[in-house]
């Protein structure tokens, strides 16, 4: 089955054919590094990582770019509010650079724990200001910008007939102020800032600023992703991913300015968006409170792979409801799967039938729930052969460490009971051995007697 991906732009599953043979250019909207990333954020990155792994599984060479936003992302979508980085810097009494560096480091620690593969290029906004200025100048030369009374440089969305095509915005019905609060310096509500100028602006005392043809200032959030993706992937590339909340504003504006500057349509061939992780029936977000970080789960004795399995149990395009009960189910299921796999004997074969069924599931718009069903069917099939090598191939996409040997820290109480049981077995006191086995089971562990000796595991 050919690889099919749901394209937000065309609103259907498209057969994926890269622009350049066997090579894929892929841009992932990275974090704004002003605070800890939470488990809602990481659903987007595990989705992007799964997509990356599926592309590689299909024999494609990947060039993946992910940005780090360390300036210009305001607390409001409509060019209003404070810069998120600088707001946090004032709160913590640190510099914006210190804030960005600290939270970027924390982000990648969790990113790695979840087994996400590192993108080929990770780029900071503050290191690409010249690229942004050059892109704004291209837009200016094409008559797609204007200067507001405050000196800010705006993109004039009225110059593009197809503005809003990604979100299917009805422009004739989108009256002034219908989507966002209108700044008095904008010609209409849809226009957005390309470059903030401090002189004469309402944003006084911004800590990060650079010289530009329009005055000292800093870039708008949307221009950052366009400038960096074009720099590293060219004026047209294959795939752009992000959360569904980016569709109506951020990604819509990226398309407008990128296609306006380059004249290339479509600028991105396939747009892919993951749905939210829900918590208490709402999108998990810092602004709504009640967020959970990966470390919060680790502190409660969950593993990163428990969370990754939980993500994969739902299709990326559907909302996924987080509860500790649901995470407990994922934890138990994952541990049971690992235990079953640990008992499988190697026969050095590939089961092509199961692998093909798995591949078809993943190539059908990353249907991870169905692919997990195929995996479970394989491990439970008592007659089939070629299990271990097939599981290894499947885990190239799942990234669940299914064959990784786990070092289990056995509590001293359990270790002592295991030793007592071994002595009882040597004495052929089978009744005592069974009694000790039951005590071990009640403590959450199980003992298996093998030719290589006693193996102690956590009870699934």
TANOR-V403748 format. One line per field, one symbol per residue. phi: phi as a letter, one per 20 degrees, with the letter a starting at -180 (. if undefined). psi: psi as a letter, one per 30 degrees, with the letter a starting at -180 (. if undefined). burial: + if it has 24 or more other C-alpha atoms within 12 Angstrom, else -. A space follows every 50 residues. Layout:
phi->???
psi->???
burial->???
//
This chain:
phi->.ffdcfdgfembfdfecffdgmccecddfeeeedaffdffgfffffffff ggffffgeneedcddcedecaneefcfemcnefgfffffffelcegffff ffffffffffgffemfffffcdcegfecfffffffffffffemdcbdffe nfedeeffedfdgnffelfeffeefgnfdbfeffeefbfffbfebedffn efeemffdbcfbfdpfabfffffffffffffednfbbeccdrfffeffcf fffgfgfffffemecffdfcdcceefeeclmcgfbffemmfcegfgfffe medgffffffgffdfgedgceecfffffffffffffffffffefefclcd effffffffffffellefffffffgffffeffefdmfffffgffffefmd lfdffeeeeeggffgffffgffffffemefffffffgfffffenccddec fepeddcffe
psi->klkkkkjeefhlkkkkjlekkgkkkkkkjaljiflkklfeefeeeeeeee eeeeeeeggkkkjkkkljjglfjlfkfhglalkeeeeeeeefhlleeeee eefeeeefeeeeeggkkklekkkkefgheeeeeeeeeeeefgggllklff fkklkjfffjfgkgeefhkjeffilkfeelkkkffkelffllkekkkekg lfikgkekllklfflkbllleefeeeeeeeefflfklekklllfffefde eeeeeeeeeeefgkkkekekkkklllkkjhglkklefflglkleeeeefg gllefeeeeeefflkffkkkjklfeeeeeeeeeeeeeeeeeffkkkghlk jeeeeeeeeeeefihhieeeeeeeeeeeffjffllheeeeeeeeffeehg hfgkkkjkjkleeeeeeeeeeeeeeefhieeeeeeeeeeeefgglkkkjl ffakkklkk.
burial->--+++++++----+-+-+----++++++++++++++++++++++++++++ ++++++++-+-+++++++++++++--++++-++++++++------++-++ ++++-+++-++-+++++++-++++++-++-++++++++++---+++++-+ ++++++++-+-++++++---------------+-++++++++++++++-- +-+--+++++-+-+-+++++++++++++++++++++++++++++++++++ ++++++++++++---++++++++++++++---+++-----+++++-+--- -++++++++++++++++-++++----+--++++++-++++++-+------ +--+++++++++++++++++++++++-++-----++++++++++++++++ +++----------++-++-+++----------+--++--+----+++--- -----++++-
//
